[in-house]
Amino acid sequence: MTIQELQSIAPSVFNTQKAQKLSDRYTVVPTIDVVNQFMNAGWEVSSAKQVGQGVYGKHSVRLRNSELPKVGDSLLEAIITNSHDGRTKLQVGAGLYRLVCSNGLVVPMQELVNINQRHMNIQMDEVNQITEKFIEISPMIERSVNRMMEKEMSMDEKIDFTTKALNVRWKNTEDISTLTLETIVNPLRVDDFESTLWNTFNVVQEKLIRGGFVKEQGRNKRTVKPITSLNMDTMINQKLWELAETFI
């Protein structure tokens, strides 16, 4: 992704001003400065997302480094999250990009480096620290992915996983008894036909995040909408990863 494309998709990445409601004690950390430091260290922007149209809103930028090893059928990514409205501090997390379906997963880990929101700029040594940390954690992530790939799932186990996954998205606030769980767990592509935990996790994750399946409410039917909230997207991804690890 070019800088021009990034600016078109997520203009708040380039904002250098804080929201007017914030006090003088709040120091803006321009996300583009962080992105530039990563790019100077050999990373490339792979995708971005912004909530709403405002210049202060929450946004995330995903980057890849060609020096990092591939994890199963996925690429390891750094995820920079920030906002300029005082609601989100600058964070750097880990994610996976699954090549066969363009799914962007989020690995539930502690922040890779403790970046203080009051810093005006992230330094190059901090970016190098993050890169080194990614190299350290990639074998651990790969072990989890490999174990999920090796775990065969019966249909009963798939249905159990899907039921618990649906409760992650709706948190027991909606009746999911009318959902045809087999439809949700059925793969969308040939690559996911093998009944492994990894495939089940990715099939369900994709449908919960992207929506598109039918949900009945009495006599009414509606197509489930995709998740647009960054907070909800991250929460669902992390909880589904944690859920999948309980099935290993």
N, C-alpha and C positions, 0 to 999 in steps of 0.2 A: 504494500500500500504506500502510495506517495504522500508527501506532506500535504499536497493540495487535496487529495482524497480524504485524508484525515481531517483537514479543516472543514471540509464539506459535511462529513458525517458527524463530527463531534467538535463544534466550534468552541465549546467551553474549555477544551484542552489548551487553547491558546490564550485564554483570558488571564490578565495580570492584575485585575482589580477584585477586591472583595465586595460582597454585598453591603449596601449602605447600612443595614441594620447592625452590622458587626462593629465591635469597638476597635479602638486603635491598637489594642493589645493583640488583635488577630493579624497574623502575617501570612500573606498569600504565598503559596508555593506553586508557581506556574507549572502545570503538568508538562507543557511542551519543553521546559528546561530539563525535566527528568527524562523525557523521551529522547531529547537530543544527546544527553549523556549516555544513555543506553545505545543509541545509534553510533556514537563515537567509539563505543567499546565493541562494535561488531554485531549488534542486534538489529533486527528489522521489524518494522510494524507489520503485523499480520491482519489485525482487525481492530475495530473500535465501536463503542456504543455510547450514546448519551441519553439521559432521561430528560424529556421535554426539549423546548427550544431555547431556554434561557441561557445566558452566558455564565451563570453561576452554578448551574445544576451538576448533579453527580454524573460522572463519566468513567469509563474504563478503556484502557488501551492494552492490547495483547501483543507481545513481541516474541520473536524466536531468534535463536542463536545457532548457526549451522555447526558450531563446535560441539553442541550438546548431543548426546546419543539419542537415537530413536527409542521410544518405549513401546514395545509391542507393535501395534498398528497405528501408533499415535506419536505426535511430536510434542515435546515439552515446551511450555510457554511461560513467560513471566507476565503477570497481570498487574498493571498499575491502576489503582482506583483512587479517585480524588474528587473534591468539589470545592467551590468557593463560596458556599452559603453557610459555612460553619457547622454543617451536619455530618461531614465525613472528613476524617483525617487522611493524609496521604498514606497509602498502604501498597505493599508489593507482595503478591501471592503467587502460587504455582497453579498451573493448569495444564490440561492435555488437549490437543487438537486431533481428533480421530479422522484419519484420512479418508476412510471408506464412506463416511456420511457427513463430513464437515461439522461434526459435533464439537462444541467447545465445552469441555468439562472443567470443573474446578476441584482441585485437590484440597481437602480440608486439613490444612496445616497452620501452625502459628506463623506470624509474619516472618518473612525470611531475614529481614533486618529491621532494627528498630529505628525508624526515621522520625525525627522530631518535627512536628507540624510547624514549629517556629523557625526552622531553618529556612533561609531564603533560597538556598540551592542545595541539591544533592550533589555530593562530590564524586569524582571519578573513582576514588578508592572504595566508596560505598557500592558503586555499580560493580566493580571488580569483586567485591565481597559477595554480592548477590550471585554473580556468575559462578564463583567458586562454591557457593552454597548449593546452587542448582546441580553442579557436578557431583556434590556429595550426596544429595538426596535422590538423584535419578535412579540409582540401584534399588533403593527402598521402594520407590514408586513402581519400578519395573517388576519387583518381586510380587507386589500386590496384584498388578495387572496379569502377570503370568499365572498366578494362582487362580484368578478369576477365569482365565482362559482354559485352565485345566479342569475346572469344576463343571461336571455335567449336571444339568438341571432336568428334573422330571417336570411334567406339566403341573402337578400339584405344587411343586416348589416354585414354579414360575407364577402361578396364581397367588401363592402366599406372598411372594416378593411384590407382585403388582398391587395387591390389596394394601400392603404396608406403604408402598410408594405413593399410592393415591392419597393416603392419609397424611403423607408429608406435604403434598400440595394443598389439600383442603383442611388439614388439621382437625378432622372429625366435625367440621362445621357444615358439611353437606352430605346428603344421603348418596352413597356410591353404590347402593345395592342394585340399582337399575343398569349399571354399566356392564357391558359384556366384556369381562376381563380378558377373554381369549383374543378379542379384537385388539386390545391394547398391547398384549404381549406378542402378537403375531408380527414377525419381521417385515420390514418394508423392502428389503433388498436381499439378494442371494447371499451376500457376504455374511449375513446374520442368521442364516438358516440353521447352522449348527447350534444345538441346545446347550450352550455354555452359559455360565454366570456372567461372563464379560458381555456376551451378545445380549442377554436378557437385560442387564443393567443399561446398556446403551440404547436398546430399542425402547424401553420404558422411559428413560431419561429424555430421549428425543421427542416422544409423544407428549410427555408432561410439559416440556419447555415450549415446544412448537405448537401444541394443540392440534386441532384438525379432526379429532375423533368426536363421535356423537354422544351426547349425554342427555338422557331422558329426565324430564321433570313432570311427573303425572302424565298427562296426555301430550305434553309439549316435548319437542326435541330441539336441542340446540347444539351447534358445533362449538366445541371448547376453543376459546381464544388462546393465542400464544402468550407467554409471559413476557411482559415488557419492562417490569420493574427490575433494576439491577440487584436490589436487595433480595427480592424473591428468587431471582435466577440463581444467585450465589447460594442462598439458603437451600434451595431444592437440590442443587448439584452436590453440595457438601453432605447433606443428609442422605441422599441416595448412595453416595460413595460409602458412607459409614454403614448404611443398611446392607450394601453388597458385601462388605467385609464380614458381616455377621453370618453370611451364608457360605463362607469359605470352609 
